[in-house]
Amino acid sequence: MTELLYQTDSYLREFEAVVTAVDAEARAVVLDRTAFYPGGGGQPCDVGTLAAGGVVYPVARVKKQGEEVFHYLGGADPLPAAGSAVRGALDWERRYQLMRTHTALHVLCGVVFRDYGALVTGGEMEPLKGRMDFEFERLQKELVQVIEAAVNREVAAGREVRVAILPRQEAFQIPDLIRTKINLLPEGITQVRTVEIVGLDLQADGGTHVRNTTEIGRIRVVDYKSKGAINKRIYIEVI
């Protein structure tokens, strides 16, 4: 089982760990703990490096499988053996851009749910840009402009972002905890991680976020499209 350091500290850039398993064919190692986000919820996985025995391996991809996180390593050097001590380092510029983007999408989600009651039907992101789909019947330019202005007011308000890990039963006592059209939390999950933008938004989420909305910068709506009768897509950039 890999300890997920990013769940409680999104700002951790480097960490020490021990290799617990090796997949030589896939050029992947499992660590006892990691700060690398393995991807999920529309947020891409982190990349960076692992250093072991004087060798620095590029971490090209990270993926969670069950209770373990696999780190796929580039280069031609032999992989570190099980039991080896390693030092991980994130590509911090990319990770921080994803943190800003992910929190920006939560601000967008919070404003749209608060003001229009629209649920999320999908979303994805990359550094400094993303899109989110909502249950809107109609979405026109004037409404998009109103949403953009409201979103940036919330960013400028300097709202604190808090993370908590709660027992499932306690978490599901929170009204509107799941903002997606479909509840994506498997029944077997006993602990639920929540992300709260104080005074605006509170929902279940496993990704990485900034501590305060002012870190986002500014959100610009760059496009919007109809993806169905009651499915409208909003594209944003973080600047």
C-alpha positions in Angstrom: 0.0 0.0 0.0 1.4 3.4 -1.1 1.0 6.3 1.3 -0.4 9.2 -0.7 1.5 12.2 0.6 -0.2 14.6 -1.9 -3.6 14.1 -0.2 -2.6 16.1 2.8 0.2 18.3 1.4 -0.2 19.5 -2.2 2.9 21.7 -1.8 5.4 18.9 -1.1 7.9 19.0 -4.0 10.4 16.4 -2.9 10.2 13.3 -0.7 12.1 10.2 0.5 10.7 6.7 -0.1 11.6 3.0 -0.4 10.9 0.8 -3.4 8.5 -1.9 -2.4 8.0 -3.7 -5.8 9.5 -3.6 -9.3 7.9 -4.4 -12.6 11.0 -4.8 -14.9 8.9 -5.4 -18.0 6.9 -2.2 -17.6 10.0 -0.3 -16.2 7.9 0.7 -13.2 8.5 0.8 -9.4 6.1 0.9 -6.5 7.0 3.1 -3.5 6.0 2.9 0.1 5.0 6.6 -0.1 4.7 9.2 -2.9 4.0 12.9 -3.6 3.3 12.1 -7.3 -0.4 12.5 -8.1 -1.3 9.4 -10.2 -4.1 11.1 -12.2 -7.8 10.9 -11.9 -10.9 13.1 -11.7 -9.8 14.9 -14.9 -6.4 15.9 -13.5 -3.3 14.4 -15.3 -0.7 12.6 -13.4 2.5 14.3 -12.2 5.9 13.8 -13.8 9.4 14.5 -12.4 12.4 12.4 -11.3 13.4 9.6 -8.9 17.0 9.5 -7.7 18.5 6.2 -6.5 22.1 5.0 -6.2 23.5 7.9 -8.0 21.1 7.5 -11.0 18.4 10.0 -11.7 15.4 8.4 -13.5 12.8 10.5 -15.4 9.3 9.7 -14.1 7.3 9.7 -17.3 4.0 8.5 -16.0 2.3 7.6 -12.7 -0.7 5.3 -12.2 -2.6 4.0 -9.2 -3.6 0.4 -9.3 -5.5 -0.8 -6.3 -3.7 0.4 -3.2 -0.4 0.9 -4.9 1.1 3.7 -7.1 3.3 2.7 -10.0 6.0 5.1 -11.2 7.0 4.4 -14.8 10.7 5.3 -15.3 12.5 6.4 -18.4 16.1 6.0 -19.3 18.2 2.8 -19.9 19.7 2.3 -16.4 18.7 -0.8 -14.5 15.8 -0.1 -12.2 16.4 0.3 -8.4 15.8 -2.9 -6.6 13.1 -3.5 -4.0 14.3 -2.2 -0.7 16.2 0.7 -2.3 16.0 4.2 -0.9 14.9 6.8 -3.4 14.3 10.5 -3.5 11.4 11.8 -5.6 11.1 15.3 -7.1 8.1 16.7 -8.9 8.1 18.9 -12.0 6.9 21.6 -9.7 6.1 24.3 -12.3 3.7 21.9 -14.0 2.2 20.6 -10.8 1.5 24.1 -9.5 -0.1 25.1 -12.8 -2.4 22.0 -12.4 -3.2 23.0 -8.8 -4.2 26.5 -9.9 -6.3 25.1 -12.8 -8.0 22.5 -10.6 -9.0 25.0 -8.0 -10.2 27.3 -10.8 -12.5 24.6 -12.1 -13.9 24.1 -8.5 -14.6 27.9 -8.4 -16.4 27.6 -11.7 -18.3 24.6 -10.5 -19.2 26.3 -7.2 -20.5 29.4 -8.9 -22.6 27.5 -11.5 -24.1 25.2 -8.8 -24.8 28.1 -6.4 -26.3 30.4 -9.0 -28.0 28.0 -11.4 -28.1 24.6 -9.7 -26.4 22.9 -12.6 -24.6 19.6 -12.0 -21.3 18.6 -13.6 -21.4 16.0 -16.3 -17.7 15.9 -17.2 -14.4 17.7 -17.2 -10.7 17.5 -17.8 -7.7 19.8 -17.5 -4.1 20.4 -18.5 -1.7 23.0 -17.1 -3.5 26.4 -17.1 -6.5 25.3 -19.2 -9.5 23.0 -18.8 -13.1 22.4 -19.6 -16.2 21.5 -17.6 -19.6 20.2 -18.8 -22.8 21.2 -17.0 -26.5 20.3 -17.1 -27.6 23.5 -18.9 -30.5 23.5 -21.4 -29.3 26.9 -22.8 -26.0 28.7 -22.6 -25.5 31.9 -24.5 -22.8 34.6 -24.7 -24.4 36.9 -22.2 -24.8 34.2 -19.5 -21.2 33.1 -20.1 -20.0 36.6 -19.5 -22.0 36.8 -16.3 -20.5 33.5 -15.1 -16.9 34.7 -15.9 -17.4 37.9 -13.9 -18.9 36.0 -10.9 -16.0 33.4 -11.0 -13.4 36.1 -10.9 -15.1 37.9 -8.0 -14.8 34.7 -6.0 -11.1 34.3 -7.0 -10.4 37.9 -5.9 -12.2 37.3 -2.6 -9.2 35.3 -1.3 -11.2 32.3 -0.2 -9.3 29.7 1.8 -9.1 26.2 0.4 -9.3 23.4 3.0 -8.8 19.7 2.6 -10.2 17.0 5.0 -10.4 13.2 5.0 -13.6 12.0 6.5 -15.3 8.6 7.2 -17.6 7.8 4.4 -20.8 7.9 6.6 -19.8 11.4 8.0 -18.9 12.7 4.5 -22.2 11.8 3.0 -24.1 13.8 5.6 -22.8 16.9 3.8 -25.5 18.2 1.5 -24.6 18.2 -2.2 -21.2 16.7 -1.6 -21.2 15.0 -5.0 -21.5 17.6 -7.7 -21.3 15.2 -10.7 -24.3 13.8 -12.4 -23.1 10.3 -11.5 -21.7 9.4 -8.1 -18.1 8.2 -9.0 -17.2 7.1 -5.5 -17.1 3.2 -5.4 -19.0 1.6 -2.5 -15.7 0.1 -1.1 -14.2 3.6 -0.3 -14.4 4.1 3.5 -12.6 7.4 3.7 -13.7 10.4 1.6 -11.4 13.3 0.8 -13.2 16.6 0.6 -12.0 20.0 -0.8 -13.7 23.1 0.5 -13.5 26.6 -0.9 -14.7 28.3 2.2 -18.0 30.1 1.7 -18.4 28.9 -1.9 -17.9 25.2 -2.6 -17.5 21.8 -0.8 -17.2 18.5 -2.6 -15.5 15.2 -2.7 -12.3 15.4 -4.6 -9.0 13.5 -4.8 -6.8 16.1 -6.7 -4.3 18.8 -5.7 -5.3 22.4 -5.0 -3.9 25.7 -4.0 -4.4 27.1 -0.4 -6.2 30.3 -1.4 -8.2 31.3 -4.5 -5.9 34.4 -5.0 -3.2 31.9 -6.1 -5.3 31.0 -9.2 -4.7 34.4 -10.9 -7.5 35.2 -13.3 -9.9 32.9 -15.0 -10.9 33.6 -18.6 -13.7 31.8 -20.4 -12.3 31.2 -23.9 -15.1 29.2 -25.5 -18.4 27.4 -24.9 -20.2 24.7 -26.8 -23.4 22.6 -26.8 -22.6 18.9 -26.4 -26.2 17.8 -26.2 -29.8 18.9 -25.3 -28.9 19.5 -21.6 -25.1 19.3 -21.8 -23.1 22.5 -22.2 -19.3 22.8 -22.2 -17.3 25.7 -20.8 -13.6 26.1 -21.7 -11.4 28.2 -19.4 -7.8 29.4 -19.2 -5.9 30.5 -16.1 -3.8 33.6 -16.6 
